[in-house]
Amino acid sequence: MKSDARVVVIGGGVVGCSVLYHLTKAGWKDVVLVERDQLTSGSTWHAAGGFHTLNGDPNVAKLQGYTIGLYDELERISGQSCGLHRTGGLLLADTMERMEWLKMAHGRARYLGLETELLTPKEAKNLLPLIEERYFVGAMLDAADGNLDPSGTTHAYAKSARIGGAEIYLQTRVTALERRPKGTWNVITDKGTIQAEHVVNAGGLWAREIGRMVGIELPVLAMEHMYLVTDEMPEVVEFNRTHGHELPHAIDFKAEIYMRQERSGMLLGTYEKACVPWQPRQTPWDFGNELLPPDLERIAPSLELGYRHFPAMERAGIKRVVNGPFTFSPDGNPLVGPVQGLPGFWCACAVMAGFSQGGGVGLALSQWMVNGDPGFDVWAMDVARYGEWATRGYTNVKVRENYSRRFSIRFPNEELPAARPQQTTALYDLLLEQGAVMGDSWGLEAPLWYAPRGVEPRDVVSFHRSNDFAHVKAECQGVRNAVGVTEIANFAKYEFAGSGAEGYLSRLMTNRIPSEGRLVLTPMLNGNGKLIGDFTIAKAAADRYLVWGSSQAQIYHMRWFEQHLPRDGSVRVRRLGLGLVGLSIAGPRSRELLARLADEDVSDGALRFLDHRNLDVANTPAMINRVTYTGDLGYEIWVAPEYLRRLYLAILDAGRDLGLVHFGMRALLSLRLEKNFPTWYRELRPIYGPFEAALERFVDLSKADFIGREAALREKESGGRLRRVSFVVDATDADVVGDEPIWHGGKVIGWVTSGGYGHCVDRSLAQGYVPRSLAGDTAAAAFEIEILGERRAATIAAEPLFDPQGRRMRG
Ligand SMILES: Cc1cc2nc3c(=O)[nH]c(=O)nc-3n(C[C@H](O)[C@H](O)[C@H](O)COP(=O)(O)OP(=O)(O)OC[C@H]3O[C@@H](n4cnc5c(N)ncnc54)[C@H](O)[C@@H]3O)c2cc1C
């Protein structure tokens, strides 16, 4: 065994072997994999081996497409068969709502370059005669679906990696991990110690335990999962004989089952509601190649429905039942990437669909390690998307929710109920009394909208405009016509202090750094000049800056901030979390409201647009930022949490005769659409450059240096490939929700990032990216946007529909 290696991958399941292969493919030879037992001896060996491209997140769907395309390459390099059966797969809809969901997925697939087709029940039955047609209203065919041999595929990765120079040590268990003073790692095994620059946790069923070796509790939990294999079925034999090929895969969402041909019978698996976690605290180290006792009782409701929908299945004898554990994160997507605060420690775990996702995970991780950047948008599976609130108990509840909803529709306006409320502010009960309908914002309850007295505070989930529509409209109008108040505790906040803080921030951010008492809005770029953040910076004092950003990206951004801190200790960064909370007041009468509460002059001359000031507000020591995301006159008022309640009650009191309304996140997102403002994670992601995103006025290329400057300069000179544009959409009862295809001249040329209804301009609005050459086509109805399978005329709005000159916010 080597005593030194550049990378040690822990775990020889399909994911660890994929990471190892991709590292060698990226040119790193000095890489090893350490496996406790034999390759595949975690969850991999008993997998059903199915693969597909469908995923709620389009970027993960794309990576799944990559994984599936990789198997031919692996077979070629390794000479090892992956046992591929590229059969295609049917997604069967039992209701019109499910069909709408499939139409949405079909629309997305179009811009992702994935091949799907919508079918009638009859067409679906022609492909899979086992179906009882009357239970379904339609289907989608995904040509990329299929299945493989889990063991053959894992060995194909491993052989390809060995050919590329990697070494694999079997029967070798990692027992501890130690940070060395110089930042490298001691990987201590029962066969000796390897010193490594990088360690990858690909421990699958033991990923939690490996996390604990470095002092972290990863949000990952194993669940029991069952599938059964039938005896030979005459219907299958007959189909194979007459058609000369195998039956396609199928997912029956209603029965919560998936099925595929296995030899001359069928394999049928369930994601049952009565799901059961496996080893919720500690996975035993001696768990080996054994299965769990089957429990057909638990999956009986799914089987009953399945037998009705596929009658031949009931007649078939059951040859074997497999019950095995595999792991999930709270949202079901993998946990991938470097772990904040632990340089050189990487995760590649919680991969619930190893044969659809393993290749993409390996690609992302290897590029990230070798180039410092994954090379594409991996946010949906970044380990940094969870904070300290994702505890073991939280994970247990969320994973069970996710498992039991695996085949349920998630509506665009649907908030999932499990493990809530997890975090609340001091206003929680008061806002509920006002009729607040709450949503989850990075583990914190945040108001979405307010139901007036007499209206039930509950969302009716739908793909169409729903019961909140009129109430959100009233909130928007209240802001635009008078003044509104909203809680903004969920924003991310950071403090940077020290003699090096200004130079450091200037190097990280594209805009200039503000003078004392002023604010600046600024994007942040990675080395490739792509957007990795969007912030408001205040200079609070000499050598002290406060920075606000997107709530979900707090750990993601801390990881980046810490990675770039100077080694001389001249800069300190701190995440303020809920230690700083606040309220925003916005609308033409917001100044009048603030004046009633502040004991200083807040006139336009004294408190200018983009000023940052310490001020007593309602006797609380507060900080004011004169800025709001509504695009109106407005202020953020920030206080310590113990003052929040007092501040809020004082605002209510003082605003009563000014027409004060409460407004929630939905109104805020509508108001910003009317101003064409982009939002992090939708319009601003690491696949776009700042000029493509139309953020040029926040990029100060006259600064000598900042990360991504060279690439930004090149983008400016070339103009970039894409342009973010805003559209007015000819929509009637359903607005865009994001990821819809944009058509031009009969072709799909782009995709929607976000949108909704602009309540004060009375238009359906969308933002998205189109090729730069088309961004100037402002002719009426020059574009179309596909909403729920229908193409709607769309016209570029070259300037914001509300207050294009920005007089209101500056006024
Ligand atoms: C019944 C069932 C059906 C499934 N069907 C499908 C399917 O159809 N399609 C699909 O894509 N996925 C399916 N899966 C899921 C699939 O099995 C997983 O996504 C995949 O196995 C995850 O692989 P992994 O490498 O992350 O983890 P694992 O396979 O668990 O591998 C982790 C490895 O790490 C090793 N290890 C752990 N700790 C240490 C240590 N300290 N030192 C050294 N080695 C260590 C373990 O021995 C193990 O070999 C199914 C799972 C089950 C249970």
The ligand as an SDF file (V2000), in Angstrom:
LIG
                    3D

 53 58  0  0  0  0  0  0  0  0999 V2000
  -33.0100   -2.4820   -3.4230 C   0  0  0  0  0  0  0  0  0  0  0  0
  -32.2960   -1.3860   -4.1390 C   0  0  0  0  0  0  0  0  0  0  0  0
  -32.5830   -1.1010   -5.4570 C   0  0  0  0  0  0  0  0  0  0  0  0
  -31.9250   -0.0560   -6.1030 C   0  0  0  0  0  0  0  0  0  0  0  0
  -32.1910    0.1990   -7.4100 N   0  0  0  0  0  0  0  0  0  0  0  0
  -31.5080    1.1550   -8.0760 C   0  0  0  0  0  0  0  0  0  0  0  0
  -31.7270    1.3820   -9.4470 C   0  0  0  0  0  0  0  0  0  0  0  0
  -32.5300    0.7180  -10.0810 O   0  0  0  0  0  0  0  0  0  0  0  0
  -31.0200    2.3620  -10.0470 N   0  0  0  0  0  0  0  0  0  0  0  0
  -30.1200    3.1280   -9.3760 C   0  0  0  0  0  0  0  0  0  0  0  0
  -29.4930    4.0120   -9.9830 O   0  0  0  0  0  0  0  0  0  0  0  0
  -29.9050    2.9300   -8.0620 N   0  0  0  0  0  0  0  0  0  0  0  0
  -30.5630    1.9760   -7.3940 C   0  0  0  0  0  0  0  0  0  0  0  0
  -30.3390    1.7660   -6.0630 N   0  0  0  0  0  0  0  0  0  0  0  0
  -29.4560    2.6990   -5.3770 C   0  0  0  0  0  0  0  0  0  0  0  0
  -27.9980    2.3870   -5.5980 C   0  0  0  0  0  0  0  0  0  0  0  0
  -27.7360    1.1520   -5.0730 O   0  0  0  0  0  0  0  0  0  0  0  0
  -27.1480    3.4710   -4.9370 C   0  0  0  0  0  0  0  0  0  0  0  0
  -27.4340    4.7210   -5.5320 O   0  0  0  0  0  0  0  0  0  0  0  0
  -25.6580    3.1990   -5.0770 C   0  0  0  0  0  0  0  0  0  0  0  0
  -25.3460    1.9040   -4.6990 O   0  0  0  0  0  0  0  0  0  0  0  0
  -24.8450    4.1760   -4.2590 C   0  0  0  0  0  0  0  0  0  0  0  0
  -23.5060    3.8290   -4.3800 O   0  0  0  0  0  0  0  0  0  0  0  0
  -22.3930    4.3700   -3.4130 P   0  0  0  0  0  0  0  0  0  0  0  0
  -21.1020    4.0580   -4.0570 O   0  0  0  0  0  0  0  0  0  0  0  0
  -22.6650    5.7700   -3.0740 O   0  0  0  0  0  0  0  0  0  0  0  0
  -22.5810    3.6020   -2.0380 O   0  0  0  0  0  0  0  0  0  0  0  0
  -22.2680    2.1010   -1.5860 P   0  0  0  0  0  0  0  0  0  0  0  0
  -22.6300    1.1140   -2.6210 O   0  0  0  0  0  0  0  0  0  0  0  0
  -22.8930    1.9270   -0.2460 O   0  0  0  0  0  0  0  0  0  0  0  0
  -20.7190    2.0520   -1.4670 O   0  0  0  0  0  0  0  0  0  0  0  0
  -19.9750    2.5580   -0.3870 C   0  0  0  0  0  0  0  0  0  0  0  0
  -18.7430    1.7030   -0.2100 C   0  0  0  0  0  0  0  0  0  0  0  0
  -17.9150    2.3250    0.7400 O   0  0  0  0  0  0  0  0  0  0  0  0
  -17.2870    1.3240    1.4990 C   0  0  0  0  0  0  0  0  0  0  0  0
  -16.8750    1.9340    2.7710 N   0  0  0  0  0  0  0  0  0  0  0  0
  -17.6650    2.5880    3.6590 C   0  0  0  0  0  0  0  0  0  0  0  0
  -16.9540    3.0140    4.7030 N   0  0  0  0  0  0  0  0  0  0  0  0
  -15.6790    2.6440    4.4740 C   0  0  0  0  0  0  0  0  0  0  0  0
  -14.4820    2.8070    5.2010 C   0  0  0  0  0  0  0  0  0  0  0  0
  -14.4710    3.4110    6.3940 N   0  0  0  0  0  0  0  0  0  0  0  0
  -13.3450    2.3160    4.6850 N   0  0  0  0  0  0  0  0  0  0  0  0
  -13.3480    1.7000    3.4730 C   0  0  0  0  0  0  0  0  0  0  0  0
  -14.4610    1.5050    2.7520 N   0  0  0  0  0  0  0  0  0  0  0  0
  -15.6230    1.9770    3.2430 C   0  0  0  0  0  0  0  0  0  0  0  0
  -18.3680    0.2730    1.6680 C   0  0  0  0  0  0  0  0  0  0  0  0
  -17.8640   -0.9860    1.9900 O   0  0  0  0  0  0  0  0  0  0  0  0
  -19.0400    0.3120    0.3070 C   0  0  0  0  0  0  0  0  0  0  0  0
  -18.5540   -0.6370   -0.5760 O   0  0  0  0  0  0  0  0  0  0  0  0
  -30.9760    0.7160   -5.3980 C   0  0  0  0  0  0  0  0  0  0  0  0
  -30.6980    0.4240   -4.0770 C   0  0  0  0  0  0  0  0  0  0  0  0
  -31.3500   -0.6210   -3.4440 C   0  0  0  0  0  0  0  0  0  0  0  0
  -31.0210   -0.9050   -2.0240 C   0  0  0  0  0  0  0  0  0  0  0  0
  1  2  1  0
  2  3  1  0
  2 52  2  0
  3  4  2  0
  4  5  1  0
  4 50  1  0
  5  6  2  0
  6  7  1  0
  6 13  1  0
  7  8  2  0
  7  9  1  0
  9 10  1  0
 10 11  2  0
 10 12  1  0
 12 13  2  0
 13 14  1  0
 14 15  1  0
 14 50  1  0
 15 16  1  0
 16 17  1  0
 16 18  1  0
 18 19  1  0
 18 20  1  0
 20 21  1  0
 20 22  1  0
 22 23  1  0
 23 24  1  0
 24 25  2  0
 24 26  1  0
 24 27  1  0
 27 28  1  0
 28 29  2  0
 28 30  1  0
 28 31  1  0
 31 32  1  0
 32 33  1  0
 33 34  1  0
 33 48  1  0
 34 35  1  0
 35 36  1  0
 35 46  1  0
 36 37  1  0
 36 45  1  0
 37 38  2  0
 38 39  1  0
 39 40  1  0
 39 45  2  0
 40 41  1  0
 40 42  2  0
 42 43  1  0
 43 44  2  0
 44 45  1  0
 46 47  1  0
 46 48  1  0
 48 49  1  0
 50 51  2  0
 51 52  1  0
 52 53  1  0
M  END
$$$$
